[in-house]
Amino acid sequence: DRPIGRIGDTLVFQNNEALELGKSILIYRGLTRNSGFEVDVIIPAFDPRSPFPYTFTIAEAKRGFKLVNRSFRLLSATPSFLHLEQVTE
């Protein structure tokens, strides 16, 4: 799978733009007020109109987190862009 916005193991998300990753769609929703960021996950096979919202703190995301059965580490988060590194387990 080579999602739009992939540069090697780095994924680049633009705010409110969908990025396909395997059988899921991820949408970066921006920064939160409490030093975090939000990502919506849509699983089209399950329900293409119902996103599952996830919120991560910057600190926890830099240590690593799982989303859609993949492991990531936060590289940077701004109001407009999110950069994640996909890490192998």
Secondary structure, DSSP 4 states (H G I P E B T S, - for coil): ---TTEETTEEEEETT-EEEETTEEEEEEEE-TTSEEEEEEE-TTT-TT--EEEEEEHHHHHH-EEETTEEEEEEEE-SSEEEEEEE--
